[in-house]
Every structure is written in C-alpha cells, then in structure tokens.
C-alpha cells in the first residue's frame, strides 16, 4: 500500500504559511528571513527563503517573479529538500515603483518648506550642485 502525504498539514495559513503566486500558480509557503553578519561584522544581510510544495513551485527558474503575501520577489535558486515533496526557493526582494518613490530628499540645513533639488544623473551647466560637486556629466 502506497503512503499518500497530505502536504496541506504542513502549510496551514492558520499557522505560518503565507499566500504565494508565481505566474498562474497559487499556493501557500513559509517565508523565512534569516539575517547574517558578514564582512568581519560590518554588514548585516538578510536572505529570503520560501519553503513550499515542489509540485507547485519546484520548477521556478532564476529570475522568475514570485509574489509572497503581497510582496514582490525574484527567484535566485530552487532546491528540493528531504524527500522532494518540498523545495526551498531562495529569493531576493524586488523593488516595485511604489517602493522606489519616496518623499523629496532633505539636505543638511533644509527645512520642510525647502525647494532644493538633487540631480543624480546628468545635470546641465546651469545646475546648482551641492558644495560645488559635479555629478556625472554636469559642470559647476
């Protein structure tokens, strides 16, 4: 008699599992975000590891987009674990336009009503630069 596993017991959204979507496939997975100190204690890095059903997400390729609990990630690699019923998908967080857009930058000495502008990619000869610095192609 063959043993039939019920993987939903391990991936309950009542416990740790979060909704996962990749392309047209949906399911549940457990997202871990272990931090590690690297570079001789100078840098703190966070990895993103998704544990999920291999039958649903085990064939994801490098660079594929994955949505976990409403947040966008990109696949770094996929590895089967234990008996191959589950896989670990290593992810990196993907910046979406809504994450990248922020409030205007405030420079030292600026107040809330400041109208300072920071140009980081090009500029022109009549651009006002911070402390006379030239950024990329502009002239002071």
Phi, psi and omega in degrees: 000129181281141178275127180250121181273142171252095185290342180296338177297324182277339183241069180265130177286354172283342183251258187256337190292146179238154178293137181232136176226132175221112185063234179264007183258132177235151178187200179236151178206163179253119181263121174252145179230067181290137176260151181217140176269125181233180177057052177057040176082011184266329187240136174253121182241151178238128173260155177240121181234123180252122176259122185208178181291127180294329180295336180261318189238006184289344181255017176296141181257159176307132178090353180292148178273138179225138176249121180240116178053039177086004180244141183273136177224162175239137182288131173263312175196163181231135178223133175288146178235158179051241184270009179089002178284331178243159175224158173251122179253113177278130187236161166234144182291137180255128177281126176261159180306325180291333177281326186284334182276128180226186177289157178303144180289138174256130180265163178307129178090348179285151174251182181298326182273016182294147175241029178294147178234135177247122178250121185253355186221075174126278183075186178211169182302333181264011178287137176272123183255155180289122178049034176075007179288145176256125180254121179059259191248002183279173178236145182291000000 
